[in-house]
Amino acid sequence: MKLSRRRLIFSALGVAVAVAGGAGGYWYWLTHAANTGRVFTGLVQGVAVGGFDPVAYFREGKAVEGSPAITLDYEGATWRFTSEDNRDAFKADPERYAPAYGGYCSWATSQGYLAKGDPHNWDIVDGRLYLNYDDRIQERWRKDIPGFIAKADSEWPRIVK
């Protein structure tokens, strides 16, 4: 009996999940498989911050989707903006507007691994944008933001090369 390639792949994935510890192992695999380079582009292929305008967090105080027509390439990713003014501000000072840890989850980075950063789970702390995985993780993050930033700052160079 021949197995199709797709069936073989899903069978292997199922074995890997079982060996890793069931659903908890699957969650671990999912969050640890988030590495897309120095900038997280896993929500929209090749696009930073899931297509949201990083400057808008600072100027509008909310997550706003950028336009595919107003972009800039930076650090190997495409960044989208709501206006040419926002794009030009980012271009002039990308370190000011780009999210910390390349847009990966800040809490996960503090724990020594990479996970997706969700553009809807964000904070600006001391003039820096931080993204987190989801509401539950952001709640955990907010219990000790300075401590988690210190840990993430020390882990970041080790986990992203």
N, C-alpha and C positions, 0 to 999 in steps of 0.2 A: 504494500500500500504506500503510495507516494503522498507526501504532505506538500501542500502548496507552500511557497516561500513565505507568504503572509502568515499562514497558520503556524509555520515553524518559528517565525519571529515572535508571535504572540505566545506560543508555548514556552519559548525560552524566557520571555519576560515574566510569565506567570511563575516559572520555577525560581527566577531571581527574586521576585517579590516574596515568595514563600520562604526562601532561604534567608532573606533579609529581615523577616519577622512580620509578615502579613501586611496589614494596612499601614501600620506605623513605619514599616520598612519602605513601603511604596511612597509615603509622604517624604521620608528622608531622601529617597532616590529622586523624587520630583524636585525638591528644593535644592538639592546638591547638584542637579544637572542644569542649573541655571546659567552656568558660565558661558557668556557670549563674548568674552574679551574684556578689555578695560572699561567698556561702557555696556550696560545691560540693554540689549535690543531684542529681548525674547517675546515681548508682547506684540510688537509690530516688526516684522523681519527687517533688520538693518536700521531701524528708527529708534532713537533715544527717547526716554521718558514716555514710551507708549504712544508717541505722537503728540503729546501735550507740550505746550509752550513753557519752557523753564522760566522765562522772564515774567510771564503772567503771574506766577506765584508771588513774586515780589511786588509787582505793579498793581495787580487786581485783587490779591489776597485769596485767590482760588485757583483750582485746576481748570485750565481752559485748553481745549483741543486746538492744536496748531493746524495750519493749512498745508496740504501737500504742495501747494504752489509757492510757498514762502519757506525756503529751507536753507540750511547751511551744513556743510560737512565739517565735522570736528571729531578728532580722536577716533577715526574709523567708523563713525556713525553719522546718520543724517538726523538733523535736529529740525523740528517744525516750529513755526511761529505764527502768531495771529496777525502780525503786522511787520512791515519792513523796519519800522522803528525798533520793535523788539528784537528782530534779527540783528540789526546794526548794534544794538546795545550788547547783545551776546557776543558778537564778533569782536567788539572792542574790549570786552572783559569776560571771557568764558569762565574763568575760575570763580568769578563772583556769582554767576547764574547756574552753572552746571551743578547737578546734585552731587552731594558727597558720595564717595565710594562708587562713582560711575552710575549711580541710579539703582544699584542693588539695594536690597533691604539692609538698612543701617543696623538693626538689631542683630540680624544673622551675621553680618560682618563682625560685630562685636563678639560673637560666639565662635568665630574662626572659620566660617563657611559662607558661601554665596547662595542667595535666594533672590527671587524676583522682587523688584521694588514696584509697588502699585502706585500710579500717579494720583490716586484718590486718598492715599494714606501718607500724609506729608506733614512736616513741621519745618518752620524756619527758626533756627537757633543761632544767635549771634551772627546773623547775616548769611547763614549757610542753609541750603535746602537739603533736607533729609527725607528719604522715602522709606516706607516699611511694607512688609509683606501683605498684611491685612489688618482689620480693625483690632483683632485680638492681640496681635504682635505689637501694634502701635500702642495699645493700652499698656502692655508690658514695658515697652520702650520709654513711655512717659513717666514711669515710676522712678527712673534714675538716668535721665538724659545725659547729664555730664559724665557719669560713670561709664555709660555705654559708648559715648563718643570717645572717651579716652581709650577704652578697650578696642573699639573699631579702628581708631587711628593706629594703634600698635599692630593689629592683625592685618590691615589692608595691604601693606607691602609684601607680606608673606603669602597671602592667598591669591593675589593678582599680580602676575608678572608681566 
